[in-house]
Amino acid sequence: MYDVVVVGAGPAGSTAALQLSRKGFKVLLLEKHTVDRDKFCGGGLADRTAELLFKIYGSEIKEVFDFRVNGVVFESPSGRRLIVEYPPEKFYSYLVVRSKFDSRLAEIAASEGAELRENNEVVRVRKEGDRIISTTRNGDEIESRYIVVATGSQDKLGEQMGIAPLSTDQLALCWGFEEDYDTDKVFKLWEREVGIIPVFLFFGPVPAGYGWVFPKRNRLNIGMGTNMDYVKSPQKLFRNFLSRVINEGLLPRDVAKFKVRKAWPVPFSNVPRKKTYSVEYRALLVGDAAGFVHPVTGEGISMAIESGSIAADIIEKAHNAGDVKVLAEYEKEWWSAFGEDAFKYGKLIASSMYKSKTVMEVGLKALMRDEEAVKRLVVLVSAKKPNYTRYFYEYISKQSTLKMLFSSLRAPKSIKYRAEWQI
Ligand SMILES: Cc1cc2nc3c(=O)[nH]c(=O)nc-3n(C[C@H](O)[C@H](O)[C@H](O)COP(=O)(O)OP(=O)(O)OC[C@H]3O[C@@H](n4cnc5c(N)ncnc54)[C@H](O)[C@@H]3O)c2cc1C
């Protein structure tokens, strides 16, 4: 008999397991694969993510950060470039390799008391009185008082508790590769073309989404993502995207040999899930299983970690009160921690900016010479302060369409800022 069973050892599950163990609960963390499973992910840590990691896991977690970039480049559908250089003392901007990152988080949870069982998929959940019984694929039945569902975007357990699954309008598909590569060859090109070693975000290669090129120390992570409903001819879209980046001189020609190796759904757009807890099943949903991914950026690691931590607090509260109904407070807590900012203001931004290629083109061009808008955009993509989404929205929603159209006509081919701003 465990106090809590946590299902899924991604960042959300490991954080919930760690925080619950620290509170003295008997915790079992179950992972379907091994903790070093290879999840397809850009592995970009927003500044808020790095700060949460330092706070919860300690600064030693830095050992698994693979690479640090010093800026970001946004490219419009027609190839206009907004280049922003990050002064290292102001931005973290780390990237991780997920297999190494996720296994370290799970190891830390286990080292602080959570029992970790790999290769244990939970296939069924039922309740018996005030106990929850999780059945694994190999037939084990495990009893607990509470359950944390941290199973990612393809969760199957929530439905068994009467929680509607993510529908296609709440999911994007991402596809691409992460391959070993001599990145020095790439960095020479980037020094010449943009003068920094950044992450690149390309608007235009897919409708309602973007393409990216993220460098790791010895790897390249290249992909694209768009709403499920728009995914047609993904291989062709990817080849066109790769050719565009190569032809612009941003990647060596031989990168064209890499093919799409992975595809993965991610909660996107109309998120989160309608319900993220069940009092009846003594369950809280965290991370991607709850649909906690930013509707503009697709960033989800920070919310996975934060929701895992909030879930631990709420379970402790319910336990101390001896009242399972306290679990319902979870929604109020995550809404005030990150929900309103990401899902209210994020959706407002996403619903305009991902409307069409023309909007992405005009919008990015209009921002290029507006330093205040660029500053706020950088705060949004790096999640640099509380209410980072609202900070961008409040400025951009006050700009008149006519003024933006006019500014876009005067946009330069390329413009570069150094992010020295007071944020
Ligand atoms: C292509 C792509 C790029 C992305 N890039 C970024 C990025 O750069 N930065 C960022 O912040 N976010 C990014 N995201 C989002 C980010 O990957 C997710 O938000 C994050 O991984 C969510 O963590 P999680 O712990 O909720 O779920 P996951 O990391 O998906 O972990 C869920 C775990 O549960 C396990 N599991 C599932 N079902 C069961 C079961 N029944 N029993 C036992 N175990 C189970 C799975 O094996 C898995 O290990 C990206 C997503 C995609 C798809």
The ligand as a MOL file (V3000), in Angstrom:
LIG
                    3D

  0  0  0     0  0            999 V3000
M  V30 BEGIN CTAB
M  V30 COUNTS 53 58 0 0 0
M  V30 BEGIN ATOM
M  V30 1 C 8.8460 17.8810 -30.7240 0
M  V30 2 C 8.6130 18.5410 -29.4140 0
M  V30 3 C 9.4240 19.5790 -29.0360 0
M  V30 4 C 9.2620 20.1960 -27.7970 0
M  V30 5 N 10.1550 21.1510 -27.4310 0
M  V30 6 C 10.0720 21.6840 -26.1920 0
M  V30 7 C 11.0630 22.5910 -25.7440 0
M  V30 8 O 12.0360 22.9030 -26.4420 0
M  V30 9 N 10.9310 23.1130 -24.5000 0
M  V30 10 C 9.8830 22.7910 -23.6850 0
M  V30 11 O 9.8010 23.3020 -22.5670 0
M  V30 12 N 8.9360 21.9050 -24.0840 0
M  V30 13 C 9.0110 21.3370 -25.2990 0
M  V30 14 N 8.0870 20.3990 -25.6820 0
M  V30 15 C 7.0330 19.9980 -24.7150 0
M  V30 16 C 7.6370 19.0330 -23.6640 0
M  V30 17 O 8.3090 17.9950 -24.3120 0
M  V30 18 C 6.5230 18.4720 -22.7750 0
M  V30 19 O 5.6960 19.5080 -22.3480 0
M  V30 20 C 7.1040 17.7570 -21.5420 0
M  V30 21 O 7.8770 16.6540 -21.9120 0
M  V30 22 C 5.9720 17.2990 -20.6290 0
M  V30 23 O 6.4770 16.5100 -19.5840 0
M  V30 24 P 5.5660 15.3700 -18.9250 0
M  V30 25 O 6.3720 14.8240 -17.7840 0
M  V30 26 O 4.2320 15.9000 -18.6670 0
M  V30 27 O 5.3690 14.2630 -20.0620 0
M  V30 28 P 6.4170 13.3510 -20.8220 0
M  V30 29 O 7.7550 13.9880 -20.8600 0
M  V30 30 O 5.7950 12.9740 -22.1000 0
M  V30 31 O 6.5450 12.0750 -19.8870 0
M  V30 32 C 5.4800 11.1680 -19.7330 0
M  V30 33 C 6.0580 9.8260 -19.2790 0
M  V30 34 O 5.0080 8.9410 -18.9350 0
M  V30 35 C 5.3100 7.6380 -19.4010 0
M  V30 36 N 4.0260 6.9290 -19.5150 0
M  V30 37 C 3.0100 7.1840 -20.3960 0
M  V30 38 N 1.9670 6.3740 -20.1690 0
M  V30 39 C 2.3330 5.5770 -19.1290 0
M  V30 40 C 1.6620 4.5440 -18.4380 0
M  V30 41 N 0.4150 4.1750 -18.7610 0
M  V30 42 N 2.3110 3.9120 -17.4210 0
M  V30 43 C 3.5780 4.2930 -17.0750 0
M  V30 44 N 4.2540 5.2900 -17.7050 0
M  V30 45 C 3.6340 5.9340 -18.7060 0
M  V30 46 C 5.9870 7.8990 -20.7230 0
M  V30 47 O 6.7610 6.7710 -21.1350 0
M  V30 48 C 6.8410 9.1130 -20.3830 0
M  V30 49 O 8.1110 8.7500 -19.8910 0
M  V30 50 C 8.2140 19.7810 -26.9280 0
M  V30 51 C 7.3670 18.7520 -27.3200 0
M  V30 52 C 7.5530 18.1290 -28.5360 0
M  V30 53 C 6.6540 17.0020 -28.9290 0
M  V30 END ATOM
M  V30 BEGIN BOND
M  V30 1 1 1 2
M  V30 2 1 2 3
M  V30 3 2 2 52
M  V30 4 2 3 4
M  V30 5 1 4 5
M  V30 6 1 4 50
M  V30 7 2 5 6
M  V30 8 1 6 7
M  V30 9 1 6 13
M  V30 10 2 7 8
M  V30 11 1 7 9
M  V30 12 1 9 10
M  V30 13 2 10 11
M  V30 14 1 10 12
M  V30 15 2 12 13
M  V30 16 1 13 14
M  V30 17 1 14 15
M  V30 18 1 14 50
M  V30 19 1 15 16
M  V30 20 1 16 17
M  V30 21 1 16 18
M  V30 22 1 18 19
M  V30 23 1 18 20
M  V30 24 1 20 21
M  V30 25 1 20 22
M  V30 26 1 22 23
M  V30 27 1 23 24
M  V30 28 2 24 25
M  V30 29 1 24 26
M  V30 30 1 24 27
M  V30 31 1 27 28
M  V30 32 2 28 29
M  V30 33 1 28 30
M  V30 34 1 28 31
M  V30 35 1 31 32
M  V30 36 1 32 33
M  V30 37 1 33 34
M  V30 38 1 33 48
M  V30 39 1 34 35
M  V30 40 1 35 36
M  V30 41 1 35 46
M  V30 42 1 36 37
M  V30 43 1 36 45
M  V30 44 2 37 38
M  V30 45 1 38 39
M  V30 46 1 39 40
M  V30 47 2 39 45
M  V30 48 1 40 41
M  V30 49 2 40 42
M  V30 50 1 42 43
M  V30 51 2 43 44
M  V30 52 1 44 45
M  V30 53 1 46 47
M  V30 54 1 46 48
M  V30 55 1 48 49
M  V30 56 2 50 51
M  V30 57 1 51 52
M  V30 58 1 52 53
M  V30 END BOND
M  V30 END CTAB
M  END
